[in-house]
Amino acid sequence: MNGSAPNSPETIGILGAGKVGTVLARLALAAGYRVLLAGSGDPAKIALTVDVLTPGAVATTGADAAARADIVILALPAFLPESRVVKAFNHLGYHDLEDKARPAGQPGRTAIAIAGDDPADLAAAASVVDKLGFDPVNAGPLAEGIRFEPGTELFGADVDANEVHARLDRFPDTERGQIIAHARAQTPTSAAVAHPASSHHTA
């Protein structure tokens, strides 16, 4: 995290200017955040897209967005050594992200599962999820993000927090859950990878 006080980020950097990235940028702008949006190359290549699809966001480089943002959202597949990562926003389609955002406390508000290894990072990600219009549901450590990847009951589901909890809880009993449990039982615990702190990312 850079700059602002914990749990109240003012600037969100979004790495990825595709459909999910631009939807998240619009939601963040509507929630009052400053938004830095980066594509895979020269910011000039996405400047018009940013101006048209996310008025108020600033097109920039990935390095600049990461350096200047309080929270960085990865709207692209990535492996980030030396980073703290919270998995979020990946089990709901971009169209539902845009259409289903609602103010806190509204009945039937759609929920977003999050998973991460650091409680402070999870709290920061939960705050962003809430401010963008969704109820955050903590799925546990980052490795538990597998419970809401493609091929799971939760992936693609537009459901409230109670149902997200229920689907996460049912995962071990599903066919996919059984495959994962078997694979984990076969993997030595020494293969675990630490996630050192440097910057805060929400994927």
FITORKE-565939 format. One record per residue: residue in three letters; x, z, y of N, C-alpha, C in turn. Coordinates in steps of 0.1 Angstrom, whole numbers, plus 2048, in hexadecimal, padded with zeros to 3 digits. Atoms other than C-alpha are relative to their C-alpha. Example, Ala and Ser with C-alpha at 12.3 -4.5 7.8 and 13.67 -1.06 7.14 Angstrom:
// residues 2
{site 'Ala'; {809; 800; 7F4}; {87B; 84E; 7D3}; {809; 800; 80C}} {site 'Ser'; {7F7; 800; 7F5}; {889; 847; 7F5}; {7F8; 808; 80B}} 
This chain:
// residues 203
{site 'Met'; {808; 800; 7F4}; {800; 800; 800}; {809; 800; 80C}} {site 'Asn'; {7F9; 801; 7F4}; {80C; 7F8; 822}; {7F8; 805; 80C}} {site 'Gly'; {805; 7FE; 7F3}; {805; 807; 844}; {7F5; 80B; 801}} {site 'Ser'; {80B; 7F8; 7FC}; {7E2; 817; 846}; {7FF; 80D; 7F7}} {site 'Ala'; {802; 7F4; 808}; {7D7; 839; 83A}; {7FA; 7FD; 7F3}} {site 'Pro'; {805; 802; 80E}; {7CF; 83D; 815}; {7F0; 7FF; 800}} {site 'Asn'; {80F; 802; 802}; {7AB; 833; 80A}; {7F9; 7FA; 80C}} {site 'Ser'; {808; 807; 7F5}; {7A3; 821; 82B}; {808; 7F4; 805}} {site 'Pro'; {7F8; 80C; 7FD}; {7B6; 800; 82A}; {7F9; 7F8; 80B}} {site 'Glu'; {805; 808; 7F6}; {7B1; 7EA; 848}; {802; 7F1; 7FD}} {site 'Thr'; {7FD; 80E; 802}; {7C1; 7CA; 83C}; {801; 7FD; 7F1}} {site 'Ile'; {800; 804; 80E}; {7BB; 7B9; 81A}; {807; 7F2; 800}} {site 'Gly'; {7FA; 80C; 803}; {7D2; 79E; 80E}; {7FB; 7FA; 7F3}} {site 'Ile'; {806; 807; 80C}; {7C3; 785; 7F5}; {80A; 7F5; 7FD}} {site 'Leu'; {7F8; 80B; 805}; {7DB; 770; 7E1}; {7F8; 7F8; 7F6}} {site 'Gly'; {809; 80A; 807}; {7C7; 752; 7D5}; {7F5; 7FC; 809}} {site 'Ala'; {80A; 805; 7F7}; {7B2; 73D; 7EB}; {7F5; 7F7; 7F9}} {site 'Gly'; {80A; 807; 807}; {79B; 72F; 7D0}; {7F2; 806; 802}} {site 'Lys'; {80E; 7FB; 7FF}; {776; 737; 7CA}; {7FF; 80F; 801}} {site 'Val'; {801; 7F1; 7FF}; {77B; 75C; 7C2}; {807; 806; 80C}} {site 'Gly'; {7F9; 7FB; 7F4}; {795; 761; 7DD}; {7F8; 7FF; 80D}} {site 'Thr'; {808; 802; 7F4}; {77F; 752; 7F8}; {7F3; 809; 801}} {site 'Val'; {80C; 7F7; 800}; {760; 766; 7ED}; {805; 80E; 803}} {site 'Leu'; {7FB; 7F3; 7FD}; {774; 786; 7ED}; {804; 801; 80F}} {site 'Ala'; {7FC; 800; 7F2}; {782; 77D; 80F}; {7F3; 802; 809}} {site 'Arg'; {80D; 7FF; 7F8}; {75E; 778; 81D}; {7FA; 80E; 7FF}} {site 'Leu'; {805; 7F3; 802}; {753; 799; 80E}; {809; 80B; 808}} {site 'Ala'; {7F7; 7F7; 7F9}; {772; 7AB; 81C}; {7FE; 800; 80F}} {site 'Leu'; {802; 801; 7F1}; {76C; 79D; 83F}; {7F2; 806; 804}} {site 'Ala'; {80D; 7FA; 7FD}; {747; 7A7; 83D}; {801; 810; 800}} {site 'Ala'; {7FE; 7F2; 801}; {753; 7CA; 834}; {808; 806; 80B}} {site 'Gly'; {7F9; 7FC; 7F4}; {768; 7CC; 853}; {80F; 800; 7FE}} {site 'Tyr'; {7F1; 802; 802}; {78B; 7C5; 844}; {806; 7F5; 808}} {site 'Arg'; {7F8; 80B; 7FD}; {7A5; 7AF; 853}; {804; 7F9; 7F3}} {site 'Val'; {7FD; 807; 80D}; {7AC; 794; 839}; {80B; 7F6; 802}} {site 'Leu'; {7F6; 80A; 801}; {7CC; 781; 832}; {7FF; 7F9; 7F3}} {site 'Leu'; {803; 808; 80C}; {7C7; 765; 819}; {80B; 7F6; 7FE}} {site 'Ala'; {7F5; 808; 804}; {7E3; 753; 807}; {7FD; 7F7; 7F4}} {site 'Gly'; {801; 80A; 80B}; {7E3; 734; 7F1}; {80E; 800; 7F9}} {site 'Ser'; {7F3; 801; 808}; {800; 728; 7DB}; {80B; 7FA; 808}} {site 'Gly'; {7F6; 807; 7F9}; {813; 716; 7F6}; {7FF; 803; 80F}} {site 'Asp'; {800; 800; 7F1}; {815; 70F; 81C}; {7F2; 804; 805}} {site 'Pro'; {80D; 7FB; 7FA}; {7F9; 722; 82F}; {7F9; 7F4; 807}} {site 'Ala'; {806; 80B; 7F9}; {7F3; 702; 843}; {7F7; 7F8; 7F6}} {site 'Lys'; {808; 807; 80A}; {7E5; 6F2; 822}; {7F3; 806; 7FE}} {site 'Ile'; {80D; 7F9; 802}; {7C9; 70C; 821}; {7FA; 804; 80D}} {site 'Ala'; {805; 7FB; 7F3}; {7C4; 712; 846}; {7F2; 7FB; 803}} {site 'Leu'; {80E; 805; 7FD}; {7A5; 6FC; 849}; {7F6; 806; 7F6}} {site 'Thr'; {809; 7F9; 809}; {796; 70A; 829}; {7FD; 80E; 804}} {site 'Val'; {801; 7F2; 7FB}; {79C; 72D; 836}; {7F7; 800; 80C}} {site 'Asp'; {809; 801; 7F4}; {78C; 724; 858}; {7F2; 7FD; 7FD}} {site 'Val'; {80D; 805; 803}; {76E; 714; 848}; {7F9; 80A; 7F6}} {site 'Leu'; {806; 7F7; 80B}; {768; 72B; 829}; {800; 80F; 803}} {site 'Thr'; {7FE; 7F2; 7FE}; {774; 74C; 836}; {804; 802; 80F}} {site 'Pro'; {7FD; 7FF; 7F2}; {772; 74C; 85C}; {803; 80F; 804}} {site 'Gly'; {7FB; 7F3; 7FC}; {786; 769; 86A}; {80C; 804; 7F7}} {site 'Ala'; {7F4; 7FD; 809}; {79F; 76A; 84D}; {80C; 7F8; 806}} {site 'Val'; {7F4; 806; 7FB}; {7C3; 760; 854}; {807; 7FA; 7F4}} {site 'Ala'; {7F8; 807; 80B}; {7D5; 746; 83E}; {80E; 804; 802}} {site 'Thr'; {7F2; 7FC; 7FF}; {7F8; 752; 836}; {807; 7FE; 7F3}} {site 'Thr'; {7F9; 801; 80D}; {812; 753; 81B}; {7FD; 80C; 7F7}} {site 'Gly'; {802; 7F5; 808}; {810; 769; 7FD}; {809; 80C; 803}} {site 'Ala'; {7F7; 7F5; 7FD}; {82E; 77D; 807}; {7FC; 807; 80D}} {site 'Asp'; {805; 7FA; 7F4}; {820; 783; 82A}; {7F4; 808; 7FD}} {site 'Ala'; {80C; 7F8; 803}; {7FE; 78E; 81C}; {804; 80D; 7F9}} {site 'Ala'; {7FC; 7F4; 807}; {80F; 7A6; 804}; {807; 80A; 809}} {site 'Ala'; {7F9; 7F7; 7F7}; {825; 7B4; 81F}; {7F8; 807; 80B}} {site 'Arg'; {808; 7FB; 7F5}; {80A; 7B9; 83A}; {7F3; 806; 7FC}} {site 'Ala'; {80D; 7FB; 804}; {7EC; 7C3; 825}; {802; 80F; 7FB}} {site 'Asp'; {801; 7F3; 806}; {7E2; 7E6; 81C}; {7FC; 800; 7F1}} {site 'Ile'; {804; 802; 80E}; {7D2; 7DA; 7FC}; {802; 7F1; 7FE}} {site 'Val'; {7FF; 80E; 804}; {7DA; 7B9; 7EA}; {7F7; 7FD; 7F4}} {site 'Ile'; {809; 804; 80B}; {7C0; 7A8; 7D4}; {806; 7F3; 7FB}} {site 'Leu'; {7FB; 80D; 807}; {7CD; 78E; 7BB}; {7F4; 7F9; 7FB}} {site 'Ala'; {80A; 808; 805}; {7B4; 773; 7B7}; {806; 7F4; 7F8}} {site 'Leu'; {7F9; 80A; 808}; {7CA; 761; 79F}; {807; 808; 7F4}} {site 'Pro'; {7F9; 7FA; 80B}; {7DB; 768; 77D}; {80E; 803; 805}} {site 'Ala'; {7F2; 7FD; 7FB}; {7FC; 77A; 784}; {806; 80B; 7F8}} {site 'Phe'; {7F8; 7F5; 806}; {817; 790; 775}; {809; 805; 80B}} {site 'Leu'; {7F9; 7FA; 7F5}; {825; 7A7; 78F}; {809; 80C; 7FC}} {site 'Pro'; {7F7; 7F4; 803}; {843; 7BC; 784}; {802; 808; 80C}} {site 'Glu'; {7FD; 7F7; 7F5}; {84A; 7D9; 79A}; {7F4; 802; 809}} {site 'Ser'; {80D; 7FE; 7F9}; {825; 7DB; 7A5}; {7F7; 80A; 7FA}} {site 'Arg'; {80B; 7F8; 806}; {809; 7F3; 7A1}; {7F3; 7F8; 801}} {site 'Val'; {80B; 809; 802}; {7EA; 7E0; 795}; {7F3; 807; 7FC}} {site 'Val'; {80D; 7FC; 805}; {7C5; 7E8; 793}; {7F8; 7F3; 7FD}} {site 'Lys'; {808; 80C; 803}; {7B0; 7CE; 781}; {7F2; 802; 805}} {site 'Ala'; {80E; 7FF; 7FB}; {78F; 7C7; 792}; {7FB; 7F2; 804}} {site 'Phe'; {806; 80C; 7FC}; {777; 7AB; 79C}; {801; 7F4; 7F6}} {site 'Asn'; {7FF; 80B; 809}; {77E; 796; 77D}; {7F5; 7FE; 7F7}} {site 'His'; {80A; 802; 80A}; {760; 79B; 768}; {7F3; 7FB; 806}} {site 'Leu'; {80C; 806; 7FA}; {746; 78E; 781}; {804; 7F3; 806}} {site 'Gly'; {7FD; 80D; 7FA}; {745; 76A; 78B}; {800; 800; 80F}} {site 'Tyr'; {7FF; 801; 7F2}; {74D; 75F; 7AE}; {7F3; 7FF; 807}} {site 'His'; {80E; 801; 7F9}; {729; 755; 7B6}; {7F9; 80D; 800}} {site 'Asp'; {806; 7F3; 800}; {71D; 777; 7AB}; {806; 80A; 809}} {site 'Leu'; {7FA; 7F8; 7F7}; {737; 788; 7BF}; {7FA; 7FE; 80E}} {site 'Glu'; {805; 803; 7F3}; {72A; 777; 7DE}; {7F1; 804; 802}} {site 'Asp'; {80E; 7FE; 7FF}; {705; 77A; 7D6}; {7FB; 80E; 7FE}} {site 'Lys'; {804; 7F3; 804}; {704; 79D; 7C8}; {805; 80B; 808}} {site 'Ala'; {7FA; 7F5; 7F7}; {717; 7B1; 7E2}; {7F4; 807; 807}} {site 'Arg'; {80B; 7F8; 7F9}; {700; 7CD; 7EF}; {806; 80D; 806}} {site 'Pro'; {7FC; 7F3; 7FA}; {703; 7EC; 805}; {800; 80B; 7F5}} {site 'Ala'; {800; 7F4; 808}; {70C; 80D; 7F4}; {7F3; 807; 7FF}} {site 'Gly'; {80C; 7F9; 801}; {6EF; 820; 7E6}; {7F4; 7F8; 7FD}} {site 'Gln'; {80B; 808; 802}; {6D9; 802; 7E1}; {7FD; 800; 7F1}} {site 'Pro'; {803; 801; 80E}; {6C6; 803; 7BF}; {804; 7F3; 7FA}} {site 'Gly'; {7FD; 80C; 807}; {6D2; 7EB; 7A5}; {80D; 7F9; 805}} {site 'Arg'; {7F4; 806; 7FB}; {6F3; 7E5; 7B7}; {809; 7FD; 7F4}} {site 'Thr'; {7F7; 805; 80B}; {70B; 7D1; 7A1}; {80D; 808; 800}} {site 'Ala'; {7F4; 7F8; 801}; {729; 7E4; 794}; {80C; 7F7; 7FC}} {site 'Ile'; {7F4; 807; 804}; {74D; 7D8; 790}; {809; 80B; 7F9}} {site 'Ala'; {7F7; 7F7; 808}; {764; 7E8; 775}; {80E; 7FE; 806}} {site 'Ile'; {7F2; 800; 7FC}; {787; 7F1; 780}; {808; 808; 7F6}} {site 'Ala'; {7F7; 7F9; 80A}; {7A5; 7FC; 76B}; {80E; 800; 807}} {site 'Gly'; {7F2; 7FF; 7FB}; {7C7; 809; 776}; {806; 80D; 7FC}} {site 'Asp'; {7F8; 7F5; 805}; {7E2; 822; 76E}; {802; 80C; 80A}} {site 'Asp'; {7FE; 7F5; 7F6}; {7E4; 836; 78F}; {7F3; 804; 806}} {site 'Pro'; {80D; 7FC; 7FA}; {7C7; 84B; 79B}; {7FF; 7FD; 80F}} {site 'Ala'; {801; 804; 7F2}; {7D0; 844; 7C0}; {7FD; 7F2; 802}} {site 'Asp'; {803; 80E; 7FF}; {7D0; 81F; 7BA}; {7F2; 7FD; 7FC}} {site 'Leu'; {80E; 802; 804}; {7AF; 821; 7A7}; {7F7; 804; 80C}} {site 'Ala'; {809; 7FB; 7F4}; {7A0; 835; 7C5}; {800; 7F5; 80B}} {site 'Ala'; {800; 80B; 7F6}; {7AC; 81A; 7DD}; {7F9; 7F4; 7FC}} {site 'Ala'; {807; 80C; 805}; {79F; 7FE; 7C8}; {7F1; 803; 800}} {site 'Ala'; {80E; 7FD; 800}; {77E; 810; 7C3}; {7FA; 800; 80E}} {site 'Ser'; {804; 800; 7F2}; {77B; 814; 7E9}; {7FD; 7F1; 804}} {site 'Val'; {801; 80E; 7FC}; {780; 7EE; 7EE}; {7F4; 7FA; 7F9}} {site 'Val'; {80B; 805; 808}; {767; 7E6; 7D2}; {7F3; 804; 807}} {site 'Asp'; {80C; 7FB; 7FA}; {74D; 7FC; 7E2}; {7FD; 7FA; 80E}} {site 'Lys'; {802; 806; 7F3}; {753; 7EF; 805}; {7FC; 7F1; 800}} {site 'Leu'; {803; 80E; 801}; {750; 7CB; 7F9}; {7F2; 7FE; 7FA}} {site 'Gly'; {80E; 801; 804}; {72D; 7D3; 7EB}; {7FD; 803; 7F1}} {site 'Phe'; {803; 7FE; 80E}; {730; 7DF; 7C7}; {804; 80F; 7FC}} {site 'Asp'; {7FD; 7F2; 805}; {730; 800; 7B4}; {80D; 7FF; 7F7}} {site 'Pro'; {7F4; 800; 809}; {753; 806; 7A5}; {7FE; 809; 7F4}} {site 'Val'; {801; 7F8; 80C}; {755; 812; 781}; {80E; 800; 7FA}} {site 'Asn'; {7F2; 7FE; 805}; {776; 820; 775}; {800; 7FF; 7F1}} {site 'Ala'; {7FF; 802; 80F}; {77E; 812; 752}; {80C; 806; 7FA}} {site 'Gly'; {7F4; 7F9; 805}; {79E; 826; 74F}; {80D; 7F9; 803}} {site 'Pro'; {7F3; 806; 7FE}; {7C2; 81B; 74C}; {800; 7F1; 800}} {site 'Leu'; {800; 80F; 7FF}; {7CC; 7F7; 753}; {7FE; 7FA; 7F3}} {site 'Ala'; {802; 806; 80D}; {7CE; 7F0; 72E}; {7F1; 7FF; 7FC}} {site 'Glu'; {80E; 800; 803}; {7A9; 7F7; 72C}; {7F8; 7F5; 807}} {site 'Gly'; {806; 80B; 7FA}; {7A3; 7D9; 742}; {7FC; 7F5; 7F6}} {site 'Ile'; {803; 80A; 80B}; {7A1; 7C6; 721}; {7F1; 801; 7FD}} {site 'Arg'; {80F; 7FE; 802}; {77D; 7D4; 71F}; {7F7; 7F8; 808}} {site 'Phe'; {808; 809; 7F8}; {772; 7BC; 73A}; {806; 7F3; 802}} {site 'Glu'; {7FA; 80D; 800}; {786; 79D; 733}; {7F6; 7F6; 7FA}} {site 'Pro'; {808; 80A; 806}; {777; 77C; 728}; {7FE; 803; 7F1}} {site 'Gly'; {803; 7FE; 80E}; {766; 77F; 706}; {7FA; 80E; 7FD}} {site 'Thr'; {806; 7F3; 802}; {759; 7A2; 70C}; {7F2; 800; 805}} {site 'Glu'; {80E; 7FF; 7FC}; {735; 7AD; 711}; {7FF; 802; 80F}} {site 'Leu'; {801; 7FE; 7F2}; {73C; 7B7; 735}; {804; 7F3; 808}} {site 'Phe'; {7FC; 80C; 7F8}; {74D; 796; 740}; {7F4; 7F7; 803}} {site 'Gly'; {80B; 809; 7FB}; {735; 782; 755}; {7F3; 807; 803}} {site 'Ala'; {80D; 7F8; 7FF}; {71B; 79E; 756}; {7FE; 805; 80E}} {site 'Asp'; {804; 7FB; 7F3}; {709; 7A6; 777}; {7F7; 80C; 7FD}} {site 'Val'; {807; 7F4; 804}; {6FF; 7CA; 76F}; {803; 80C; 808}} {site 'Asp'; {7FD; 7F4; 7F8}; {6FD; 7EC; 77F}; {80A; 809; 7F9}} {site 'Ala'; {7F5; 7F7; 805}; {716; 809; 77A}; {7FC; 806; 7F3}} {site 'Asn'; {804; 7FA; 80D}; {702; 819; 75E}; {803; 7F6; 7F4}} {site 'Glu'; {7FE; 80A; 80A}; {703; 7F8; 74A}; {80F; 7FD; 7FE}} {site 'Val'; {7F1; 802; 801}; {728; 7F2; 752}; {806; 80B; 7F7}} {site 'His'; {7FB; 7F5; 808}; {730; 815; 744}; {7FC; 7FE; 7F1}} {site 'Ala'; {805; 802; 80E}; {71A; 80D; 725}; {808; 7F5; 7F9}} {site 'Arg'; {7F8; 80B; 807}; {72C; 7EC; 71E}; {80E; 803; 7FE}} {site 'Leu'; {7F2; 7FC; 802}; {74E; 7FB; 723}; {801; 80A; 7F4}} {site 'Asp'; {801; 7F6; 80B}; {744; 817; 70B}; {7FE; 7F9; 7F3}} {site 'Arg'; {803; 807; 80D}; {737; 7FE; 6F1}; {80C; 7F7; 7FB}} {site 'Phe'; {7F5; 809; 803}; {757; 7E9; 6F2}; {807; 803; 7F3}} {site 'Pro'; {7F9; 7FD; 80D}; {769; 7FC; 6D5}; {7F9; 7FB; 7F4}} {site 'Asp'; {809; 803; 80C}; {74C; 7F4; 6BE}; {7FE; 7F1; 7FF}} {site 'Thr'; {802; 80F; 801}; {74C; 7CE; 6C6}; {80A; 7FA; 7F8}} {site 'Glu'; {7F6; 808; 808}; {75E; 7B4; 6B2}; {80D; 7FF; 808}} {site 'Arg'; {7F3; 801; 7F8}; {777; 7AF; 6CF}; {806; 80E; 801}} {site 'Gly'; {7FB; 7F2; 7FF}; {77B; 7D5; 6D2}; {807; 804; 7F3}} {site 'Gln'; {7FA; 7FD; 80D}; {783; 7D8; 6AD}; {80D; 7F8; 7FE}} {site 'Ile'; {7F4; 808; 800}; {79D; 7BC; 6B0}; {80B; 807; 808}} {site 'Ile'; {7F7; 7FA; 7F7}; {7AD; 7CD; 6CD}; {805; 80D; 7FA}} {site 'Ala'; {7FC; 7F4; 806}; {7AD; 7EF; 6BC}; {80A; 7FE; 7F4}} {site 'His'; {7F7; 803; 80B}; {7BE; 7E0; 69D}; {80E; 7FC; 806}} {site 'Ala'; {7F4; 805; 7FA}; {7D8; 7CE; 6B3}; {808; 80C; 806}} {site 'Arg'; {7F9; 7F5; 7FA}; {7E0; 7EE; 6C6}; {805; 80A; 7F5}} {site 'Ala'; {7FB; 7F7; 80B}; {7E4; 802; 6A5}; {80D; 7FA; 7FA}} {site 'Gln'; {7F4; 807; 805}; {7FE; 7E8; 69B}; {80C; 800; 80A}} {site 'Thr'; {7F6; 801; 7F5}; {811; 7EA; 6BC}; {807; 80D; 802}} {site 'Pro'; {7F9; 7F4; 7FE}; {82D; 804; 6BF}; {7FE; 805; 80E}} {site 'Thr'; {802; 7FA; 7F2}; {828; 81C; 6DD}; {80C; 7FD; 809}} {site 'Ser'; {7F4; 803; 7F7}; {84B; 814; 6E9}; {7FF; 7F3; 807}} {site 'Ala'; {802; 80D; 7F9}; {83E; 7F2; 6F4}; {7F9; 801; 80D}} {site 'Ala'; {807; 7FE; 7F3}; {82C; 802; 711}; {809; 7FC; 80C}} {site 'Val'; {7F9; 804; 7F4}; {836; 7F5; 733}; {7FC; 808; 80C}} {site 'Ala'; {803; 7F8; 7F4}; {839; 80B; 752}; {7FD; 7F7; 80B}} {site 'His'; {803; 807; 7F4}; {82B; 7FF; 773}; {805; 808; 80C}} {site 'Pro'; {7FA; 7F9; 7F5}; {843; 80B; 78E}; {7F8; 7FD; 80D}} {site 'Ala'; {807; 801; 7F3}; {835; 810; 7B1}; {808; 7F7; 809}} {site 'Ser'; {7FA; 807; 7F4}; {83C; 7F7; 7CD}; {7F5; 7FC; 809}} {site 'Ser'; {80C; 803; 7F7}; {81C; 7E8; 7DA}; {7F4; 801; 7F7}} {site 'His'; {80D; 7FE; 807}; {7F8; 7EC; 7D1}; {7F8; 7F3; 7FF}} {site 'His'; {807; 80D; 802}; {7E5; 7CE; 7C2}; {7F3; 803; 7F9}} {site 'Thr'; {80C; 800; 807}; {7C2; 7C9; 7B7}; {7FE; 7F2; 7FA}} {site 'Ala'; {801; 80D; 806}; {7BE; 7AD; 79E}; {7F2; 7FE; 7FB}} 
